[in-house]
Amino acid sequence: MTGRLAGKVALITGGTSGIGEATVVLFVAEGAKVVIVGRNIEKGEAMVRSLGTNACFFKADVTQEAEVKAA
């Protein structure tokens, strides 16, 4: 990887599955600090353990405005 996102921060919704998960993995590999937002707590916490200090997880459902604001 080239570090194209070094020094950047991203908040990725739907980050615990599918395209969102793949985006999280790519962004961290490219040097970004990533906030993973999703509904699956177990998966989110496992991703953080796997990805290291450049990732954190926040449980939220994007259909719930208050949860999105909290994220």
C-alpha positions in Angstrom: 0.0 0.0 0.0 1.1 3.5 -0.6 -0.2 5.4 2.4 -2.4 7.6 0.3 -4.7 8.3 3.2 -2.1 8.9 5.9 -3.2 11.7 8.2 -6.9 11.4 7.2 -9.9 10.3 9.3 -12.9 8.5 7.9 -16.3 7.6 9.4 -17.6 4.6 7.5 -21.3 3.6 8.0 -22.2 0.0 7.3 -18.6 -0.8 8.1 -19.1 -4.3 9.5 -20.2 -6.0 6.3 -20.0 -6.0 2.6 -18.6 -3.0 0.8 -18.4 -1.0 4.0 -16.2 -3.6 5.6 -13.9 -3.8 2.5 -13.7 0.0 2.5 -12.7 0.0 6.2 -9.9 -2.5 5.6 -8.6 -0.6 2.5 -8.7 2.8 4.3 -6.8 1.5 7.3 -4.2 -0.2 5.0 -3.8 3.1 3.2 -3.0 4.9 6.5 -6.3 6.4 7.5 -7.8 6.4 11.0 -11.3 4.9 10.7 -14.4 5.0 12.8 -16.4 1.9 11.9 -20.1 2.5 12.3 -22.5 -0.4 12.3 -25.1 -2.4 14.1 -23.1 -5.6 14.7 -21.1 -5.1 17.9 -19.3 -8.4 17.9 -18.1 -7.9 14.3 -17.1 -4.3 14.9 -15.1 -5.2 18.0 -13.4 -8.1 16.2 -12.5 -5.8 13.3 -10.9 -3.3 15.7 -8.9 -6.1 17.3 -7.7 -7.2 13.8 -7.0 -3.7 12.4 -5.3 -2.2 15.4 -5.1 1.3 16.7 -6.1 3.1 13.5 -9.7 1.7 13.9 -12.4 2.2 16.4 -16.0 1.0 16.5 -19.2 2.8 17.2 -22.6 1.0 17.3 -25.2 2.9 15.4 -28.1 2.3 13.1 -28.2 4.9 10.4 -32.0 4.9 10.4 -31.9 6.3 13.9 -30.9 10.0 13.7 -29.8 10.3 17.4 -27.4 7.3 17.0 -25.9 8.9 13.8 -25.5 12.2 15.6 -23.8 10.5 18.5 -21.4 8.8 16.1 
